[in-house]
């Protein structure tokens, strides 16, 4: 019987054609810096082959990116791909893991609207007696109150207590923030965003049929008393309240986070407090993705900004091994589209701006829509998430303290939600333990 080798021959010709095109692309592509105006980023140049880069796999990664960035007609292919994928939520297994874990955290912390009192500590994050800090008389004098509160203000002049923050916890978090501040230069600061709540609680306030008139927290006042001048604390509730009272929806329906507008208002307040002018929201170009409506007809929009200057987004492992990933997942309809999701253990945004300063943002998924607005103010914006469920020192290859010093970080932003707030092991323990 005559053997049919047609498939084998076709495969070989396809392999040879791909190799020839790849080789020609490699040797004839210019070494000069190439910029994609469509994606607002610097394209990968032809990588240099060395023995160390070959052994580490760095050359292979750079070569793959180089071929992708050099394919003829790539802008046309990007447009076609975006049109096809724009109607779908493209979630990888990693994305689904993050969303599932985040949802579990939300369920651990969000209580029913029928509860008049909500605690801020879940069972998994409860502070045990062995972890409680003993407070001396001199330490106690540092406090405005022994306990800070988060209240919902009722129209009849009374208050519903939502969270209580004991003094032991506030002191531990304040001391942890000071350890980070000590690593910064003289003109550097730690900007602590007092944790914003979940959408369920926000809508308990905003959609209560006139039952509540506002919300209030004394946490920021206490933290300001407890910390040095290098630590700036911002009252998230106070920043968001006037916008909510004006009828703006600042939280998502399809996830447990704030939306890009809520993040922008907090960013704007922080930048203004530094004597800088916040870049207007409308100065950016956006791709706006919309989710399908839920059972009640609610849907979310995700305005994914395009950088004002060519930018690179890189994941870092083992101190300095970098791999570029997309700045945004412009085809996605979830909060993980921002900065290509909450990748760990460390990321660097090279912004394209020459400011002479570098920032580090430490946070959970609430930082994803917040962080891109910082780009015009820093040469690099680094990000990490020190939660125990995500962060691994062995994956980073060194400590946070070393990375802060090694990368000459000037400012640090702490942006965690209430799930990882002052009553959680994230700020009480992981913030300290993962530093050194």
HELIX and SHEET records of a PDB file:
HELIX    1   1 UNK A    6  UNK A   28  1                                  23    
HELIX    2   2 UNK A   51  UNK A   56  1                                   6    
HELIX    3   3 UNK A   58  UNK A   70  1                                  13    
HELIX    4   4 UNK A   74  UNK A   85  1                                  12    
HELIX    5   5 UNK A   93  UNK A  109  1                                  17    
HELIX    6   6 UNK A  123  UNK A  125  5                                   3    
HELIX    7   7 UNK A  129  UNK A  131  5                                   3    
HELIX    8   8 UNK A  137  UNK A  140  1                                   4    
HELIX    9   9 UNK A  167  UNK A  181  1                                  15    
HELIX   10  10 UNK A  199  UNK A  206  1                                   8    
HELIX   11  11 UNK A  219  UNK A  226  1                                   8    
HELIX   12  12 UNK A  236  UNK A  245  1                                  10    
HELIX   13  13 UNK A  260  UNK A  273  1                                  14    
HELIX   14  14 UNK A  281  UNK A  283  5                                   3    
HELIX   15  15 UNK A  335  UNK A  340  5                                   6    
HELIX   16  16 UNK A  365  UNK A  367  5                                   3    
HELIX   17  17 UNK A  368  UNK A  371  1                                   4    
HELIX   18  18 UNK A  372  UNK A  377  5                                   6    
HELIX   19  19 UNK A  393  UNK A  396  1                                   4    
HELIX   20  20 UNK A  400  UNK A  406  1                                   7    
HELIX   21  21 UNK A  418  UNK A  420  5                                   3    
HELIX   22  22 UNK A  425  UNK A  425  1                                   1    
HELIX   23  23 UNK A  426  UNK A  430  3                                   5    
HELIX   24  24 UNK A  431  UNK A  433  1                                   3    
SHEET    1   A 2 UNK A  35  UNK A  36  0                                        
SHEET    2   A 2 UNK A  41  UNK A  42 -1                                        
SHEET    1   B 3 UNK A 159  UNK A 166  0                                        
SHEET    2   B 3 UNK A 147  UNK A 154 -1                                        
SHEET    3   B 3 UNK A 212  UNK A 217 -1                                        
SHEET    1   C 8 UNK A 231  UNK A 234  0                                        
SHEET    2   C 8 UNK A 190  UNK A 193  1                                        
SHEET    3   C 8 UNK A 411  UNK A 415  1                                        
SHEET    4   C 8 UNK A 358  UNK A 363  1                                        
SHEET    5   C 8 UNK A 380  UNK A 384  1                                        
SHEET    6   C 8 UNK A 346  UNK A 350 -1                                        
SHEET    7   C 8 UNK A 312  UNK A 317 -1                                        
SHEET    8   C 8 UNK A 321  UNK A 325 -1                                        
SHEET    1   D 2 UNK A 285  UNK A 290  0                                        
SHEET    2   D 2 UNK A 301  UNK A 306 -1                                        
END                                                                             
